[in-house]
Amino acid sequence: MKKFLATLLAVVSLFVFASCQNTSKGEKDYVIGVVDGAPSLAVGNIVKGYSYAGKDTVYNTSVEITAQPTDIIAGLANGDLDMAIIPLNLASKVYNESKNLNLKLATVNIFGCLYMIGNTDISGVEDLKGKVVYTVGSNGTPEIIFNYLLSQKGITYEYGDEATDSEKVFVKVADAQQIMAGFTQGTIEYAILGEPVVSKINAKTGTKVVLDLQAEWKKYNAEGKFVQAGLAVKGDVAENTEYLNALIEKLGENKTYITENVASLKDLYTEVGSASLQMAFTTDILERCNVGCSKASVEKANIEAFLTAVKNFKAPLIGGALPEDDFYL
């Protein structure tokens, strides 16, 4: 009897051990790259990490905040990053020029955060003739969209920091610190930047928003939304639909999260090492950041309208051509 019980106990123990072995899950790590600023707000609810338990694997996601979009592209190329929130034209460029990455666009997460600031109100871009307008980032979205708006009005522009023709608009590219200094010194009249930098400069220099570029875009795209940046994923992530669907669902909760936790966002982003988001947020600032989450396939028409505007400005900025249908998830 004792021998039988001992044998039975051994069999039961072996079964329990085998069951534990069979139900244990492997782990897979993913890294999302985001540029410091509004793109970082698009991942607020996962910026400290996100884990999802799939059928057979636990997927761990971390977020890496970088200073420049070029850091993101390098990270995707060298394998440090698996996906990133990047400008849509940059996602198109990588799709067209780096086929080995098999980049896909999963979602749109920034629906336009671009504003012109200054001390004097304007009624539209036609009031800027004979003025110098500063923009951030050479060949960046602010410059691209400003060019688009001017072209829609038939207004020509030149690059330079001195207005020498009353019928032209003059564009000067600078960084945010230079623009802030220019407003403080009274040497800059108008500039185009993205939130939340807009609110930081307004608070420090007394400037105000004089033109909403998203609203101006809508004048020529009445049926569509302005789309600016989204989640681009490498091929292996795109193929992992179990994980990607869960991630998209989680990012869909982000807007509610950052809105409900607006008072603590400064502490959150200070903790994770953001340089540009160490500021007091308000619901108005968050609204102007236009953070959201919508599948790329749903926003395809809006994305193509944006990419067409970029292509007409400088085709190489989207990799020469609009992406094929397989770009949109």
PyMOL commands that set and color helices and strands:
alter all, ss='L'
color gray80, all
select helices_A, chain A and resi 2-23+38-41+44-46+69-78+88-97+99-101+125-128+141-152+176-185+197-205+213-220+235-239+241-251+254-260+262-271+283-289+300-313+315-318+325-327
alter helices_A, ss='H'
color red, helices_A
select strands_A, chain A and resi 26-35+50-53+57-66+83-87+104-110+114-118+132-136+157-159+169-174+190-194+208-212+229-233+291-295
alter strands_A, ss='S'
color yellow, strands_A
deselect
rebuild
show_as cartoon
